[in-house]
Amino acid sequence: MSATNDQKPVVEYPCLWGYKVIGPDEENMRHAVKLCLDECLQENTGDREFELGQSRTSKGGKYVSLSLKLTVNDVTERDAIFAALSARTEILMVI
């Protein structure tokens, strides 16, 4: 990844991309992430490998964040995964 004169990063695809997924229930979020990936990657090797690990738990234990990493083929795929994750009721926030 590099930056142009206006400081907008230029991303070369395919590339490894990361998402932070935040919500109240780790098991439900893991299931939701798998469903989103199955949906978004169905036509583009839906069996693609990905890493999904616990990132942090909030101080009060009310929320957990998961770190999702996978190779995305283009910006359309990257944005589709983000939108699918954001639309899930089990997930409160995607970064």
Secondary structure by P-SEA (a helix, b strand, c coil): cccccccbbbbcccbbbbbbbbcccaaaaaaaaaaaaaaaaccccccbbbbbbbccccccccbbbbbbbbbbccaaaaaaaaaaaaacccccccc
